[in-house]
Amino acid sequence: MAEQVKVDEVADAMYTMIKDSMGLKKWKATDLTKAVLELFGDRCDKPLAKLAIRQLIESEKCVYTYFGGSYIEI
């Protein structure tokens, strides 16, 4: 098995995805998790992705918004 990526790397990748698609797409937490699992393959898992989302929210780089569903935005 390949070495697992660090939470910071996953959080940075998520932030980049959100920033690059700002105004075009709203990201749900599950969609963001699926995207990084696809990006990093077996080097990332769901618990690591959840920690990365938590890090983005707690550091106030991103916020949860609600518009008929919960989304993560900058």
Order of alpha helices (4+ residues) and beta strands (2+ residues): alpha-alpha-alpha-beta-beta
